[in-house]
């Protein structure tokens, strides 16, 4: 009789623990779905902002704003060959010494 009672108590405890774990799983799924929706909403907002920035900074929009008469000059003169980024630094120095 005591073994049967002990088995029933253990089964009840195990059932209660399983129900608690299932409830926690449901709460975690709800939270993760809510966070995912928040992330997607904010990501959509960021994409719209990026689209607006790209529209305002497109070459045609900048040409309309600035105009064709703009002449850009470098802020400072670079040493000879420094602007050629396609040649590695060591090879550039060897070419300039020859």
C-alpha positions in Angstrom: 0.0 0.0 0.0 2.8 2.4 0.8 4.6 1.6 -2.4 1.4 2.4 -4.4 0.9 5.6 -2.5 4.6 6.6 -3.1 4.2 5.8 -6.8 1.0 8.0 -6.9 2.8 10.9 -5.2 5.8 10.6 -7.5 3.5 10.5 -10.5 1.6 13.5 -9.3 4.9 15.4 -8.7 6.2 14.4 -12.1 2.9 15.5 -13.7 3.0 18.8 -11.9 6.6 19.3 -13.0 5.8 18.5 -16.6 2.9 20.9 -16.6 5.1 23.7 -15.2 7.8 23.0 -17.8 5.1 23.1 -20.6 3.8 26.4 -19.2 7.3 27.9 -19.2 7.8 26.7 -22.8 4.6 28.4 -23.9 5.7 31.7 -22.2 9.1 31.6 -23.8 7.6 31.0 -27.2 5.2 33.9 -26.7 8.1 36.2 -25.7 10.4 35.1 -28.5 7.6 35.7 -31.0 6.9 39.1 -29.6 10.6 40.0 -29.7 10.8 38.8 -33.3 7.9 41.0 -34.3 9.5 44.0 -32.6 12.8 43.3 -34.4 11.0 43.0 -37.8 9.1 46.2 -37.2 12.3 48.2 -36.3 14.2 46.6 -39.2 11.4 47.7 -41.6 11.7 51.2 -40.2 15.5 51.2 -40.6 15.1 50.0 -44.2 12.7 52.8 -45.0 15.2 55.3 -43.5 18.0 53.8 -45.6 15.9 54.1 -48.7 15.2 57.8 -48.0 18.9 58.4 -47.4 19.8 56.6 -50.7 17.2 58.6 -52.5 18.5 61.9 -51.2 22.2 61.0 -51.8 21.8 59.5 -55.3 24.1 61.0 -57.9 21.1 62.5 -59.8 19.7 64.1 -56.7 23.1 65.5 -55.7 23.7 66.8 -59.2 20.4 68.7 -59.0 21.2 70.1 -55.6 24.9 71.0 -56.2 24.8 71.7 -59.9 27.3 70.9 -62.7 29.6 73.9 -62.0 31.1 72.3 -58.9 34.8 71.6 -59.3 36.3 69.4 -56.7 40.0 69.6 -55.8 41.9 67.6 -53.3 42.4 69.1 -49.8 46.1 68.5 -50.0 48.6 67.3 -52.6 49.7 63.7 -52.2 53.3 62.6 -52.7 54.0 61.1 -56.1 52.6 57.6 -56.5 50.8 57.6 -53.1 47.4 57.8 -54.8 48.0 54.6 -56.7 46.4 52.1 -54.3 46.7 49.2 -56.8 50.4 48.7 -56.2 51.5 47.4 -52.8 53.7 49.8 -50.7 56.9 47.8 -51.0 56.6 47.5 -54.8 55.8 51.2 -55.1 59.0 52.2 -53.2 61.0 49.8 -55.5 59.5 51.4 -58.6 60.1 54.9 -57.5 63.8 54.2 -56.7 64.5 52.7 -60.2 
